């Protein structure tokens, strides 16, 4: 069967090592889905695949063993999954209309985890609506707190939940529990002064350990949701590195705008000879310089007053 592999990949099918055989990749933004979709995935795997399903490192599903000629039938069966997960796509297109931006991953967040500072799945789905479909190769990950269970510093955009802890000295009984837990499990941003607690706002990372440990509720989470945004982490064979802090105490709207601005920046500066139109953002920033990237990224972004922008950024990591 004559097949355009570029079109195949854009439709979220994979070129495999077996001639005439492909694998279908299924997006699950935020890594959370209703259980009813699992039986639909099972049906595709058993009817058109080899009966197995791979859970990818990006929290999606991959169904191997699909024949090229069965792709249209698989796309028909994918439609209720795509629509049920509210994936944006070209309405005239069957299956996925792009596969550039990788599935947006997230830890379980505060729907389940007591350490989570926000609803990671909800924010991931909001980002999905803003950025997909798109053919550029971006990787975005979210984690609920500075524990970073989602390893967000290994992505182009790492989003880490923060809370600005509020302290009511009238409720505090000076037990010292918050000071101890901050020193033992976090960064030691709290200290006791005259039987009350003082928080070093510059040192605080917004983890919320003090809130969880306080027996009287003297510490509470902020109503506003804040985040730490890290930039340009990457794995791969060529110069892997961890992402660096870009903005501390940033809000959701600003993060989405920065990501969208980065699509414009990459469209402008991507190497026209990049293989299959893919080039890690970090390589482009290395070429143009960080200040040029920053100019594009922060265009028309209205940061909250509390936000702290780190500049300049110095990249570390293995160099080949």
N, C-alpha and C positions, 0 to 999 in steps of 0.2 A: 504493500500500500504506500503510495506517494504521500508524504506528510511534511508540512512546513513545521519544523521543530520550533522556530521562533514563535509561531502562532500557538503551538501546543503548550509551550512554557507559559505564555501570557495567560492562557486559559487555565493555569494552575495545575497542569499535568506535568509530570517529570519524565525526562529522557532516562531510560534505565539501561542496564548492561545487556538486556535481552532484546534482540531485534524484534520489532513489531509489538513490543509490550511496554506499557506505560504505568504510571501510578498517579492517582488523583489525590491532591492535597486539599484539605478542608480547613477553612479558617474558623477559629473559635476565639473571638476577641475577649481578652480577660481570662481565658481558660475556663469559663463557666458556661454550662448549657443544661437545658432540661433533659432529663433522662430519656424522654420519648425519642430524641434524635439518635440515641445510640442504636435503637432497633433499625432505623433507616440506614445508618452507616453499615450495620451488620448485613442488611439486605443487599446493599451494593457490593460488599466484599464477597458474599457468598454467590451472588448471581453473576457478576461480571469480573470479580477479582479472583485471587487465589485462596480466598477464605480467611485471610488474615488481615489484621489492622495494626499499623504502627503508630504509637503515640509519639509525636515528634518532640524534639527538644524545645520547640516554641509553642507547646501546648495545643497543637492542632492534631489532626488525624491524617494519616497517609494510607491509601488503599492500594497495595501493589497487585501486579498480575493482570492488569486490564489491557485488552487488545485495542489497538488503535481504532479499529472499525467500530468498537463499542463505546467510544467516547461520547457521541451524541446521546446515546441511551443513558449513560452514566450522568451526563449533565441534566437530563430530565429528572432523574431521581434526586439530584443534588438541589434542585430548585426549592423544595419545601424546607430544606435545611438552611439554605442561604436566606430565604425570606423569613424563616422563623428566628434566625439569629440577627435579623435586621442589618444584613450586609448590603451596603450600597453597591449598585451595579447598573450597567446599561440595560434598560428594560427590554431592548430588542436582542439581547445577548443571552444565550443559554450557558449556564455554568458561571464561572468567574470571568470578569472582563479585564482583570489585571492580576499580576502576582508580584509586582515589584516591592511594594511595602510589605514586609513580612508580618505574619500574625503578631498582633500586639499582646505581649504576655503580661501576666500579673500574678502576684501571690494571692492568697485567699482574702486578705484584707479584713476590715472590721465587721464584715458580715458574720465572721466566725471567730477570728483571732482577737484576743483581748489586747494584744499589743498594737493592732492595726489602728492607724490614726484616721483612716478614711475608707470609703468604699472603692477599692481598687478596680473591681470589675466594672462598676458604673462609670468610672472615669475612663477606663480603657475603651469601653463601648462608645463613649462620647468622642474620644480621639478617633476611633475607627470611622465614625460618621463624618468627621472633618477631613480625613486624609485618604480614604479609600473610595473608589479605585484610583491607583496611581502606579505608574511603571517604574518609578525610581526606587532604588534599593535602599530603604531605610529600615532600621531596627529600633523598636521602641519597647521599653519594659517598665513596669510599675511595681513598686513594693510599698507595703503599708507603713513601714517604720524604718529607722536606721539599722535594724537587724539585717536588712537587705537580703531576705530569703530568695528574692527573684534575681539576684546577681545583676542589678541594673547597671553597674559600672562597666559591664562588658558589652554595652549597647551604644548606638549612636546617640540616643536620648534615654537617660535614666531618670526616672521620676520616683523620688523617695518621700514618703509621707512624714509630715512634721506637725506637732501641735505646740502652740505657744501657751505653756502652762500658766494658769492664773492662781494666785495665792491669796487666801483669806486669812490674815493673821489672827482674826478674832476666833476662828474655828480651830486654829493650830494649838496643840497641847504640848508642843516642844518635845515630842518623843524622839526626834532625830531619825526616824525611819527613812524619810525621803533623802536626807543627807547621806546616810549610809548606802542606800541602794544606788544613788547617783554615783557615788565614789566606786562602788564595787562593780556595777553592771553598765555604767555609762561613762561620762567624761569628767565627773567631779565638778559640776557647775554650781552646786549648792553648798552653802556654808551656814553655820549657826552663829548669829550675832545677837547678844543680849536676849537669849532664849527664843529668838525668832529666826526664820530662815531667809537668807539673802540669795537671790539667783543672779549669777553672772550671765547676762543676756548675750554677750559676745561669744561665750564658751558653749552655751546651751545648744544642743543639737535637736531639741524638740521631740525626744523619743517618748515622753510620757511615762517613764518609769516612776517618777515622783507621784503622778496621779494614781497609778495602780497600787502603789505601796502605802499611801496615806490612809490611816485607819479612821480618820474623822472627816474626810472630804475637804480638807483645807486646800488641796490642790485639785483643780479641775481643768479639763481640756478647753481650748479656745473654741468658740462657735465657728469662727472662720477657719477654713481649711488651708493649710500652707504646705509647701513642698520644697525639697532641695532638687534642683535640676542639674544633672551631670551631663557632660558632653563627650562624644566621640571616643567611647571605648570600642574596642574591636578585638576579635580573635583572628584566626586565619594564619596562613603560613608566612605572611609578609608583615613584619613589624607589629605584632600584637601589643596592646596596651590597655590599661584601665582608664575609664573616663574620669575627667577632672571636674570638680565643682565649678559651676557657672553662676548660678543664682541660688541664694539661700532665702527662705521665706517668700517664695514666689507663689502666685495664685494660679488656678486652673486656666482662666481665660488667657493669661499671659503665656503659659506653656503652649497652648494650642496655637496661638498666634506666632510664637517663635518657630514652632515646627513647620507651619505653613510658609512662613518667610524663608525657611531653609530650603523648601522645595524650589522657590524662586531662585535662591542663590545657587543651588546645584544645577538647575536648568541653565543658568547663565555660564557657569564655570566648569561643568563636567567635561572631561576629556572626550572630544568627539571621536577619538579612536578607541575608547574604552570597550572592552569585550562585552558584547551583548548589551551595550548601553549601561553597564553597571560599574560604578566606582564608589568605594567607601567615601563618605563625607570627609573623614579625617584626612585622606590623601589630598582632597581638594583644598582643605584648609591649610595643610602643609604647603601647598603650592601658592595660594593667594595671600597667606598670612592671616593670623587670627583677627586682627583689627578690621580687615575687610569683611570677614565672616560676621563679626559682631555688628558691624554697620547694617548688614542685611537682616540679621536675626532680630535685632531690637527695633526695626522700623515699625512705627505706629504702635508700639507696645507700651501700655500704661501699667507700670509695676506698682504694687502697693508700697506705701511709705516705709514699711518695715523691711522691704526687700534689700538684700545685699548682693551686689554684682561683683564677681571676682574677675579682675583684669590686671595685667595680662595673664593668660594661661600658658603654663609651660608643660609640654607633653613629656611624659616619661614612658619607659618601656624598652623592650628588646629592639635593637637596631640591626638590620642586616644590610 
